[in-house]
Amino acid sequence: MMIHKLENDLERRKQAKKDFYFSSIGILVKKTRLKKKLTQENVARGICSNTYLSKFEHNTVPINEEYLSLIMERIDIGYNNFMLPDEMIDSFMTALDCFINDDKERYETLIHGMKTVEFAVLVDIARLGYYVINNNQKEAETTADELYHYLQSMEGDALGVYMLFNAGARMINFHFDEGLKILNLFNQIDSYSDDLVGIIAYLKFICYGNLGMMNYSRNCADEARMEFTKTKNYRRLAMIDLHLLEFTFYESGLLPQLDNESFLKLLNQEERDLYHLLMGKSEIESIKNFDMIGSESPFYSEMLFSKCIYLKAMKIEDDYLETKSILKTVCNQRSSKVDYHHWLNLIELKIQYEMKEFMAETILPYALSRQSFYLMKIATNEIVSYLARSKRYKEALQYVAKLENDLAHLQGNKKPIGAIVPLPEFK
């Protein structure tokens, strides 16, 4: 008896969801009608009332399939331009699974199959997730903003997944504070799918880590690791290992001892490049790790800069000059907000005032735009050190106060969480 009731309730919920998402087709109908310069009277005549069509177009009522078929025929919408609710729901759930597992190949196939669908809320949410895991910053931000206007067309599951993907869109655009605020809104939802628990914790881990809130970040990493271990999501587990290394290095300048590097097999090329960059910076087989990063890598300029620093410290002059020459060529050929060759020259020539200006006018604004807690600390420390040596203590303290205020604002706290610039000269 109880099982029968549960089966009926699940079927009722599924049917309600199908009925609800028929209403999203109203958006496509209205868009097509206006494009063809047809009035509601033209479209509704002999099919349904004008009032009913108006409500349908504004997603306030579902429409029966007979009406829908006649309306589509009248305004010449092909069946390949939309998806029925069952198809939408299946594609939507597949998209979520691809996102959680970071399965780009399967996601690509799914999105390709939906390319002719002009508009459907669930389909566009699925597309949003695809843009996020492929780091398509512009499309992700645009789609997330457009979907915001259709919140009324989202039932509970869709709203939760939209929030998740929207947070991801903010994160790939370096708005970790906004992403974290969206993720924290899940605390106000009475219930959401258990499938989301691990990925929400993972995204929080990334946000907290970039904002320098390491205790929170580690706690979320532990929660995400537990969930992904249950579901055997090895891809995300490898990503946790990588970013824990990243955050630990930028927090302390050191990397923990690794038992093995087997997780590297589950990382993509860009992620492996990040790993080798971190290893090289931490002076663990530096040259070997730096040379693992190819010229097509987004980390190539930073690698050459770091390699130069290492070679200079080791007094390997010939290799230093050769690497510096390559860095100059790369910086001249590629547009970048950070001129690593100029930075290297300032270090080499020990031009302290120009270094301070470079940090204040270039590196600090860049770090703030990317919400990089660690780069903000490096730039501020360089500025403060110079000002302290020049006995311009008041100005130095102003930079420290600015860093604290910026971090507190990003972290959403009255006072920043995390280590601030040390000031031994002031003691």
SULSULFEN-V572070 format. One record per backbone hydrogen bond with DSSP energy under -0.5 kcal/mol. NH is the residue of the N-H (numbers start at 1). CO is the residue of the C=O. Records with the same first field share a line. If there is no record, write none. Layout:
# SULSULFEN-V572070
NH: CO ; CO
This chain:
# SULSULFEN-V572070
5: 1
6: 2
7: 3
8: 4
9: 5
10: 6
11: 7
12: 8
13: 9
14: 10
15: 11
16: 12
17: 13
18: 14
19: 15
20: 16
21: 17
22: 18
23: 19 ; 20
25: 22
26: 23
27: 24
28: 24
29: 25
30: 26
31: 27
32: 28
33: 29
34: 30
35: 31
36: 32
37: 34
38: 33
43: 39
44: 40
45: 41
47: 44 ; 48
48: 44
53: 49
54: 50
55: 51
56: 52
57: 53
58: 54
59: 56
60: 55
61: 55
68: 64
69: 65
70: 66
71: 67
72: 68
73: 69
74: 70
75: 71
76: 72
77: 72
78: 76
81: 78
82: 79
87: 84
88: 84
89: 85
90: 86
91: 87
92: 88
93: 89
94: 90
95: 91
96: 92
97: 93
98: 94
99: 95
100: 96
101: 97
102: 99
103: 98
104: 102
107: 103
108: 104
109: 105
110: 106
111: 107
112: 108
113: 109
114: 110 ; 111
115: 112
117: 114
118: 81 ; 116
119: 81
124: 120
125: 121
126: 122
127: 123
128: 124
129: 125
130: 126
131: 127
132: 128
133: 129
134: 130
135: 132
136: 131
137: 135
140: 136
141: 137
142: 138
143: 139
144: 140
145: 141
146: 142
147: 143
148: 144
149: 145 ; 146
150: 147
151: 148
153: 150
154: 151
155: 153
159: 155
160: 156
161: 157
162: 158
163: 159
164: 160
165: 161
166: 162
167: 163
168: 164
169: 165
170: 166
171: 167
172: 168
173: 169
174: 171
175: 170
179: 175
180: 176
181: 177
182: 178
183: 179
184: 180
185: 181 ; 182
186: 183
187: 184
188: 185
189: 186
196: 193
197: 194
200: 196
201: 197
202: 198
203: 199
204: 200
205: 201
206: 202
207: 203
208: 204
209: 205
210: 206
211: 207
212: 209
213: 208
214: 212
217: 213
218: 214
219: 215
220: 216
221: 217
222: 218
223: 219
224: 220
225: 221
226: 222
227: 223
228: 224
229: 225
230: 226
231: 227
232: 229
233: 228
234: 232
237: 233
238: 234
239: 235
240: 236
241: 237
242: 238
243: 239
244: 240
245: 241
246: 242
247: 243
248: 244
249: 245
250: 246
251: 247
252: 248
253: 249
254: 248
264: 261
265: 262
266: 263
267: 264
272: 268
273: 269
274: 270
275: 271
276: 272
277: 273
278: 274
279: 275
280: 276
281: 277
282: 278
283: 280
284: 279
285: 283
289: 285
290: 286
291: 287
292: 289
293: 290
294: 292
297: 294
300: 297
303: 299
304: 300
305: 301
306: 302
307: 303
308: 304
309: 305
310: 306
311: 307
312: 308
313: 309
314: 310
315: 312
316: 311
317: 315
320: 316
321: 317
322: 318
323: 319
324: 320
325: 321
326: 322
327: 323
328: 324
329: 325
330: 326
331: 327
332: 328
333: 329
334: 330
336: 334
339: 337
340: 338
343: 339
344: 340
345: 341
346: 342
347: 343
348: 344
349: 345
350: 346
351: 346
352: 350
355: 351
356: 352
357: 353
358: 354
359: 355
360: 356
361: 357
362: 358
363: 358
364: 359
366: 362
367: 363
368: 364
369: 365
370: 366
371: 368
372: 367
373: 210 ; 371
376: 372
377: 373
378: 374
379: 375
380: 376
381: 377
382: 378
383: 379
384: 380
385: 381
386: 382
387: 383
388: 384
389: 385
390: 386
391: 388
392: 387
393: 391
396: 392
397: 393
398: 394
399: 395
400: 396
401: 397
402: 398
403: 399
404: 400
405: 401
406: 402
407: 403
408: 404
409: 405
410: 406
411: 407
412: 408
413: 408
418: 416
426: 423
427: 424
